[in-house]
Amino acid sequence: MNVIIPNKFIAFMGPIDPKNRKGSHGNAPEDYLQVFHHFGVSRVVRLNEAQYEKSKFTQQNIAHSDLQFIDGSTPP
């Protein structure tokens, strides 16, 4: 995780559900919850393709939005 704007914005590699790993490395959504609660994260914005269920966050009162774009490109 990288703090981009203190107390406002944290960037991190998107979680990957274990069932979707297929050789990819990464943490499950549950691995982020304690840290997100500690830092008061209130929303996750997914920028890549869906590799986890957003309900893992919304069930923990963390809002979730999708703004997907091709990796390495400029977001709209």
Sequence and secondary structure as in RCSB ss.txt:
>XXXX:A:sequence
MNVIIPNKFIAFMGPIDPKNRKGSHGNAPEDYLQVFHHFGVSRVVRLNEAQYEKSKFTQQNIAHSDLQFIDGSTP
P
>XXXX:A:secstr
 EEEETTTEEE      GGG TT     THHHHHHHHHHT  EEEE S   S THHHHTTT EEEE    TTS  
 
